[in-house]
């Protein structure tokens, strides 16, 4: 089953935020995340808040979801205004899941229309949906473009049938070039998501997946190391000895291979697990998370953040529907971050991206860790000395990307 929600204080039923959330809002980007919690099957490795038809039960109809979501968007706009948070158009909108494209394209467009009605969508905004390769056809993708979508992120994961089978993915490798072609024909930017380190996957398998992805010439690629989450089918299989536990050393080799092949093909890394053809084709929505922007997360289990206050919705679609129908906030809990916690989180997040963390954010004690990190090959010396940027920054090397937690712990002395 999906992972549990974090701890926090109870969220108020009226959705109001503390006055601090509105301070400086005009200087921060605003985005909207829409969670669509439906999947045709539950992949064995997945720990996301998703539900198959048999897990929904009564009171959680997919047919009603778009209208419920739009009610939350209206609630959210009212709550932000009542909390003194200045109105801003959405610079990015991201539909994730789950598999958003299990719903009719008209439902996704309707939910996007809800964003337009409540906040507006900025000119040139990035509007993305995730999609399984076997959940769309050309007409579906064309309908998304007609409705205002600009980008699609396909869950490719692998080009090797045995790896896809271990991951419980339902598409075939042959489907990938076809859906990429359709997306291009209708005018969508394309991202491909890959997973490496699946039990039984070899370095040669991983190279085959990278070769296949690069042959499609996507605008953007993501490559995530498989994490075995407690409570998943995969974790149980490993515990019973049915499949091998992932190998950390092999994970590192796979990451290095990906970075080398993608770099040779003209892709630049901009976040530990993400590469793009250009600055323009980076995922602006994902970068907003790393850069501490504001976003409203709508849907069951969705997380939101505005001005140092973050909150998360009830998880199950049935509980979510009950809150929406009653006119209450769907939020389950929240936390209000103090200035020091926000600074520490900034260190955690911005040391993961190519733009790096300005060294001035660090305390005097924390800056003393920088020379040793340079000497150990974990951060870029030129960037740290200000030779390659307008201000000195902590930018991880490829070794630092592989040991990102180590970089943070040593900077913070924890």
Secondary structure, DSSP 8 states (H G I E B T S, - for coil): --------EE--TT----GGGGTTGGGS-EEEEEEE-B-SS--TT--SS-B-HHHH-TT--GGGHHHHHHHHHHHHHHHHHHTT-----EEEEEEEES-GGGS-HHHHHHHHHHHHHHT-EEEEEEEEEEE-GGG--HHHHHHHHHHT--EEEEEEE-S-HHHHHHTT--S-THHHHHHHHHHHHHT-EEEEEEEE--TT--HHHHHHHHHHHHHTT-SEEEEEE----TTSHHHHHHHTTSS----HHHHHHHHHHHHHHHHHTT-EEEETTEEESSGGGS-HHHHHHHTT-EEEEESTT-EEEETTEEEEE-SSHHHHHHHHHHT---EEEEEE--HHHHHHHHHHHHTTBTT-EEGGGS-HHHHTTHHHHHHTTSB-HHHHTTSSSSS-EE-B-HHHHHTHHHHHHHHHT-
